[in-house]
Amino acid sequence: MSSAALSDSDKKQRYNFNKLEKRLRRHVGRAIEDFNMIEDGDKVMVCLSGGKDSYTLLAILRFLQKIAPIQFSIVAVNLDQKQPGFPEHILPAYLEQEGVDYRIIEEDTYSIVKEKIPAGKTTCSLCSRLRRGILYRVAKELGATKIALGHHRDDMVETLMLNMFYGGKMKSMPAKLVSDNGEHVVIRPLAYVREKDIERYAQYQEFPIIPCNLCGSQENLQRKVIKEMLRQWDRQYPGRIESMFTAMQNVVPSHLADNQLFDFKTIAADGVTNELGDTAFDHSVPSDFLNYRDEEDDEAAQNDRLGVIQVRNLNA
């Protein structure tokens, strides 16, 4: 259909989609650059669950593969965990239609989880460990040099809050890490991407979403509680989530309380001006936090160094 034949509504929708897609590609590209996630000659195993996040990850990486100044290959891997009613035909049909190299791995982890975990208890921990071990094995068999997961910025903030509230640790999902067995590099190229953008992108693209029936029925999971809390904050206090994620990139060990991370015991006055001294507290509580501009309305954000949404003082 020619652009002349498009209605004003269709033109606006196409414009909004193009803008959204450019933003996603920019954020993924920036994350890859900032953390050196993909290098020349890499074979990237994209873990495809059938959810919105992994579909988006695969689509963006395939685009970047075409324009990147380096050469890397992609193989999509889905773990069929034998959940009852799992529509096993959907992913192969989609991947073949898209011309993506893929593998479907069949492992009955569903029965193991159901056998080991009492009814009503959270299955995520065991399910995750089983899935991770299988994916590491498959990555080795395929000769993959990087394992790409679809976790996004909101997942990382949620994990930070979970560890603070329930684990007593200030820890989140890293954008890049070495696997437990020391044999693989795991990357999260969506680290700078907002979940709300992924949701919109998946709707535009009409990805054939496959729900996870194993854990999706557990409505009282701690993560779901945290997710809803953050979404409420996002509606009530625009910019709070962005500020929290930016804080994860601006850690000041000398102003926390981990004496294993910073040597507090040997601190002594030496008469030298210290920019990390008590002046660091002067601007620690912003008074105009609500003056937040969404990146969609700020084309200048394309030049943001970190590739993430920034909280700005609009009164300045």
C-alpha positions in Angstrom: 0.0 0.0 0.0 1.4 3.4 -1.0 1.8 6.1 1.6 -0.8 8.2 -0.2 -3.4 5.5 0.3 -2.8 5.4 4.1 -5.2 7.1 6.4 -4.0 9.7 8.9 -4.5 7.1 11.6 -2.4 4.5 9.7 0.3 7.1 9.1 0.5 8.1 12.7 0.7 4.4 13.7 3.5 3.8 11.3 5.3 6.9 12.5 5.0 5.8 16.1 6.2 2.3 15.3 9.2 3.5 13.4 10.1 5.8 16.3 9.7 3.0 18.8 11.8 0.6 16.7 14.6 3.1 16.3 14.6 3.7 20.1 14.8 -0.1 20.8 17.6 -0.5 18.3 19.5 2.4 19.7 19.3 1.2 23.3 20.3 -2.4 22.4 23.2 -1.1 20.3 24.3 1.2 23.1 24.2 -1.7 25.7 26.2 -3.9 23.3 28.8 -1.2 23.0 28.9 -0.2 26.6 29.5 -3.7 27.9 31.3 -5.1 24.8 28.6 -7.8 24.6 29.2 -9.0 21.0 32.6 -9.3 19.3 33.8 -10.2 15.8 33.3 -13.8 15.1 30.9 -14.5 17.9 28.1 -17.1 17.7 25.3 -15.8 19.7 22.7 -18.2 21.1 19.5 -16.3 21.6 17.3 -18.0 24.2 13.8 -17.9 22.8 11.0 -18.6 25.3 8.1 -17.5 23.1 7.5 -14.4 25.3 7.5 -10.8 24.2 11.0 -10.1 25.5 12.9 -12.9 23.7 11.0 -12.2 20.4 12.0 -8.6 20.6 15.6 -9.5 21.5 15.8 -11.8 18.4 14.3 -9.2 16.1 16.6 -6.4 17.2 19.8 -8.5 17.1 18.9 -9.7 13.6 18.7 -6.1 12.4 21.9 -5.1 14.1 23.6 -8.2 12.6 22.9 -6.7 9.2 24.4 -3.3 9.9 27.2 -4.0 12.4 30.8 -3.4 11.4 31.6 -6.9 12.8 30.5 -10.3 11.8 28.6 -12.6 14.2 26.1 -15.4 13.7 22.8 -16.0 15.6 21.1 -19.3 16.5 17.8 -19.2 18.3 17.3 -21.9 21.0 14.0 -22.9 22.6 13.7 -25.2 25.5 10.4 -27.2 25.3 9.9 -28.1 29.0 6.9 -30.3 28.2 4.3 -28.2 29.9 0.8 -29.6 29.3 -0.8 -27.9 26.4 2.4 -26.3 25.2 1.8 -25.3 21.5 5.1 -26.8 20.2 4.3 -25.9 16.5 4.3 -22.1 17.0 8.0 -21.4 17.4 9.3 -23.7 14.6 6.7 -22.2 12.2 7.7 -18.6 13.1 11.4 -19.2 12.9 11.2 -21.0 9.6 9.1 -18.2 8.2 11.7 -15.7 9.4 14.6 -17.8 8.1 16.3 -18.0 11.5 18.7 -20.8 12.3 17.2 -22.5 15.4 17.1 -25.6 17.7 14.2 -26.9 19.7 15.5 -28.8 22.8 13.0 -31.1 24.5 13.5 -31.8 28.2 10.8 -32.7 30.6 11.7 -30.3 33.4 8.0 -29.7 34.1 7.5 -33.1 35.6 10.7 -32.7 37.7 9.5 -29.3 39.1 6.0 -30.6 39.9 7.5 -33.7 41.6 10.0 -31.7 43.7 8.0 -28.6 44.6 4.9 -28.9 46.8 1.6 -27.5 45.4 1.3 -23.8 45.9 5.0 -23.2 46.4 7.1 -21.1 44.0 8.6 -23.2 41.2 10.8 -20.4 39.7 14.0 -21.2 41.5 14.2 -24.9 40.6 12.8 -24.3 37.1 15.4 -21.6 36.5 18.3 -23.8 37.7 17.2 -26.8 35.5 16.7 -24.5 32.5 20.1 -22.8 33.0 22.0 -26.1 33.2 20.4 -27.3 30.0 21.0 -24.1 28.1 24.7 -24.1 29.1 25.0 -27.7 27.8 23.4 -26.8 24.5 25.5 -23.7 24.1 28.6 -25.8 24.5 27.3 -28.4 21.9 26.5 -25.6 19.4 29.9 -23.8 20.0 28.1 -20.6 21.0 30.4 -18.0 22.4 27.7 -15.8 23.9 24.3 -16.7 25.5 21.8 -13.8 25.0 18.9 -13.6 27.5 15.8 -11.3 27.1 15.9 -9.6 30.5 15.2 -5.9 30.2 15.7 -2.8 32.3 12.6 -3.3 34.5 13.7 -6.9 35.2 17.0 -5.5 36.5 15.3 -2.9 38.8 12.8 -5.5 40.1 15.7 -7.9 40.9 17.5 -5.1 42.8 14.4 -4.4 44.9 13.8 -8.2 45.5 17.4 -8.6 46.8 17.1 -5.5 49.0 13.7 -6.4 50.4 14.1 -10.2 50.8 17.8 -11.0 50.5 19.5 -8.2 52.3 21.8 -7.6 49.4 22.3 -4.7 46.9 22.5 -6.9 43.9 20.7 -7.1 40.5 21.0 -8.8 37.1 24.3 -7.8 35.5 24.2 -6.9 31.8 27.1 -9.3 31.2 28.5 -12.1 33.3 30.4 -15.4 33.2 28.2 -18.4 33.8 28.3 -20.4 37.1 30.5 -23.1 35.5 32.9 -20.5 34.1 32.5 -21.7 30.6 30.1 -19.2 29.1 29.5 -15.4 28.7 25.9 -14.5 29.3 24.6 -11.2 27.9 21.4 -9.1 28.3 21.3 -6.8 25.3 17.9 -5.4 26.4 19.5 -4.0 29.6 18.6 -0.4 28.7 15.1 -1.2 27.3 11.9 -0.4 29.1 9.3 -3.2 29.4 6.5 -0.8 28.3 8.4 -0.3 25.0 8.8 -4.0 24.5 5.1 -4.5 25.1 4.2 -2.0 22.5 6.7 -3.4 20.0 5.4 -6.9 20.4 1.8 -5.7 19.8 2.9 -3.9 16.6 4.8 -6.9 15.4 2.0 -9.3 16.4 4.5 -11.9 17.7 2.9 -15.3 18.4 3.2 -15.1 22.2 3.4 -18.3 24.2 2.5 -18.0 27.9 4.4 -19.8 30.6 1.7 -22.0 32.3 4.2 -23.5 34.7 4.8 -20.3 36.7 2.3 -17.9 35.3 -0.5 -19.3 37.5 1.4 -18.4 40.7 -0.2 -15.0 41.3 1.5 -14.3 44.6 5.1 -14.5 43.6 7.3 -11.9 45.3 8.4 -10.6 41.9 4.9 -9.9 40.8 4.3 -7.9 44.0 7.5 -5.9 43.2 6.5 -5.5 39.6 3.1 -4.1 40.5 4.7 -1.7 43.1 7.1 -0.4 40.5 4.3 0.1 37.9 2.3 2.0 40.4 5.3 4.2 41.1 5.8 4.7 37.4 2.2 5.9 37.0 2.2 8.1 40.2 5.8 9.4 40.0 7.0 9.5 36.4 10.8 9.2 36.3 11.3 7.2 39.5 12.2 4.0 37.7 14.5 5.8 35.3 16.3 7.4 38.3 16.6 4.0 40.0 18.2 2.4 37.0 20.5 5.3 36.5 21.5 4.9 40.2 22.6 1.3 39.4 25.1 2.8 37.0 26.4 5.4 39.5 27.5 3.4 42.6 29.5 5.3 45.3 31.0 2.6 47.6 32.4 5.3 50.0 28.8 6.4 50.8 27.3 3.0 51.5 28.1 0.7 54.4 30.0 -2.3 53.0 33.4 -2.4 54.7 34.5 -5.2 52.4 33.9 -3.0 49.4 35.4 0.2 50.8 38.2 0.6 53.4 36.4 2.7 56.0 38.8 1.6 58.8 41.8 3.4 57.5 40.0 6.7 56.7 41.9 9.6 58.2 41.9 13.4 57.8 44.8 14.5 55.6 44.0 18.1 55.0 43.4 17.5 51.3 40.1 18.6 49.7 37.9 15.5 49.0 35.1 15.8 46.4 33.6 12.6 47.8 33.4 13.9 51.3 30.3 15.4 52.9 29.6 17.7 49.9 28.4 14.5 48.1 25.3 14.8 50.2 24.4 18.3 49.0 22.3 17.2 46.0 21.3 13.7 47.1 17.6 14.5 47.5 16.2 16.2 44.4 13.2 18.5 45.1 11.9 18.5 41.5 11.8 14.8 40.7 8.4 15.0 39.1 9.7 17.3 36.4 10.4 14.3 34.2 10.2 14.3 30.4 9.5 11.0 28.7 12.1 10.1 26.1 9.4 9.7 23.5 9.0 13.5 23.6 12.6 14.3 23.7 14.5 13.8 20.4 17.7 15.1 22.1 17.7 11.9 24.2 19.1 10.1 21.1 22.5 11.6 22.1 22.3 10.4 25.7 25.7 8.9 26.5 24.3 6.0 28.5 21.6 5.0 26.1 19.0 5.2 28.9 16.3 7.6 29.8 17.6 10.3 32.1 15.8 12.3 34.8 16.2 16.0 34.0 15.4 19.2 35.9 13.1 20.9 33.5 13.0 24.1 35.6 16.6 24.7 35.0 
